[in-house]
Amino acid sequence: MSELSVIGFDADDTLWQNESFFRMTETRFAELLADHAEGAHLKERLLEAEQKNVGHYGFGIKGFMLSMIETAVEVTEGRVDGKVVGQILEMGQEMLRHPIELLPHVEGTLGALADRYPLILITKGDLLHQEQKLAASGLGDMFAGVEIVSDKVPDVYTRAFADHGGARRAMMIGNSMKSDVVPALDAGAWAVYVPHGLTWALEHAETPEGHPRYHELPDLGGLPAHVEAVEAAARVA
């Protein structure tokens, strides 16, 4: 019997670009309010607003837009005008319209693994926008299931993998140590960290060095070989 029965994938910055669009918009936001706050300070204020608001608005572009507007109101002491608010909304709408840019090795790796395992997309964020991105990516047919969740905690992985042999026979792949790796390991799964290079400050966590089910890859190209290594080790054990 195969040691692995299911493989889960994160979406944003694992399968396609995401954080880079937030960074570009953040820079434009700082330029827009340059007369009211220094750039680095404004970005700190924005991050504080995002951290405070994620419990209210969830993850994604719409919550980011609202946090930008709130930050603009605060740094201008309520004097921000409608034109600036309109520009902030326009920046967010541009982000929502941005075409999908797949990361290297995504299609080949998913294609190779989908022939052998059910793949599940496990992503957090705005339901409608995540569905739209998956449809635009052209990858939808490769997934046996899609889970769009408000946050990623161990119980989410336990439930997502329950119908596919359970978390002990699952592997989770993603670019966030906090969301994709640590809670998946805590649920009992294998976890593979594929760093993106740009990671939102709220997604950082300690690396689980030495954990027997943790592995890091520079990109998705090496994933099929790693999966085979896990299977081979299980056959020997």
Secondary structure, 3 states (H helix, E strand, C coil): CCCCCEEEECCECCCECCHHHHHHHHHHHHHHCCCCCCHHHHHHHHHHHHHHHHHHHCCCHHHHHHHHHHHHHHHCCCCCCHHHHHHHHHHHHHHHHCCCCECCCHHHHHHHHHCCCCEEEEEECCHHHHHHHHHHHCCHHHCCEEEEECCCCHHHHHHHHHHHCCHHHEEEEECCHHHHHHHHHHHCCEEEECCCCCCCHHHCCCCCCCCCCEEECCCHHHHHHHHHHHHHHHHHC
